[in-house]
């Protein structure tokens, strides 16, 4: 049974000998399965609940959120208890588990191709919809931004709005004289218009446009050309997705995650180009259809004002539906 | 304003003027009337009502104005008889200039009154354009028909009209004001308007994930029909497929093609002369035959929907 925290200091639960011997994952599993510790009549401060729980469970910065965590999270997701899996990750993150490791677990939960996330991936659709993203780094941001709270059930019933979800509720309240059962609640962060606008900047818009790329340092790699023509397949104010034809694997040495490229875009209604230094965030070799090609995800590093303006104009003038309309018109009625 | 009318209500829109929305409305009313159905034609072109003129009624004794100005308590009292059997007309107003852009209260009052009309079929002829007023009247009907001609301008306008209607419909369901602004282009982000329903759903997944299932269901249920008017060759009829494919890909709505009506010079003569003769004598056989096929589909679909309801 879980020891009762000190009444005088509920935000700093004592660590007993028996607790330290228990694996934090097991302790958190019990909690997330509904075996709540005795919170008394006052819950831990809602603002710092994940941190409080991490300390209570014994999560430290050295804690290795490795395969057992993934296995437990997968098990919960597979049985539809996705919020438990996310709550576990949130607590581990709050306890100092490496963010990259949490992102890896999220990626595994979302689907094997989640990092690419340009096309519909074989992700867990419910998890994706809940987190609002296929991409593990955005999912981790959502995880950090959302709130995990403890509430008394009557209050939960009153307060549960569209942005609140019950993760679990106590099945073994330790204090029968307390006000009522506790519930662990996941509250989605409130988005202000400014925050929504900022988040929207990451939205990728599909379009088709030519871009030139120069691999910075690519010429030093044997047999790897330093320049290539590529097609933009999606675009946002922060990055773009490109497809690069690579039938002879000539770019495989230079098109690597973390490598830098200089992007070049033709400026609209002008004869010159604008450039931007960018970093390859991910790559994927496409062998499914046609000749070999590489998909690249780029993140802008130093966009010039001209480059940003060109991207804005491309986004503003991108009308994929109209393009398809007239293409079909040509084919069906004029062809 | 969405889906507030019973299932026997059909709205005909299409964005562009002159594509034959009113003629199609009259053709459908003519056939439904001949099939012994009680029909009410509603001229919802609030800024340029002229359905009465097409029916040979120069100056209707009563019109929507009488209802708006509260000279008549119900719309039933301002309906006028038409030369078509079993068809009555709610003539559009012309006295109140501001009625072209009715306020929310006026719009709601008119729609509620239309809802109370007693008939087997109510056909609402929407005016040209894609303003919120046109869209709201269009969306209020559970059955929606867009009329398009094979002209590029008509194709462009009808697609724009459908897109605006779908976005308006989704916006009406949303609780998130940030997302509403994004959808209606009122969030100060003219450069980042959604370009497809896929993008809208992605945004909703970011900002209001709990509303995503609602939006998906709304798109799935969004019923829209298409009539291709003034076709001159079988190839022209492919316009329907063009619009259907683009809507399916970008708006994620399913469009059913009700049929096509061939172009015939007799129709232009009929419209130009304000003839007293009804469609039965003045219209060409091909047009009558084609419009009968569409009216029959509406008749059977209306019955099916009523049974289902």
Interface residues (C-beta under 8 A of the other chain):
Chain A: X128 X129 X130 X131 X132 X133 X162 X163 X188 X191 X192 X193 X196 X197 X199 X200 X203 X205 X206 X312 X315 X316 X318 X319 X320 X321 X322 X324 X325 X328 X329 X332 X333
Chain B: X150 X152 X155 X156 X159 X163 X175 X176 X177 X178 X179 X181 X182 X187 X189 X190 X191 X192 X195 X196 X199 X202 X203 X205 X206 X207 X208 X209 X210 X211 X212 X213 X235 X236 X238 X239 X241 X242 X243 X245 X246 X249 X250 X251
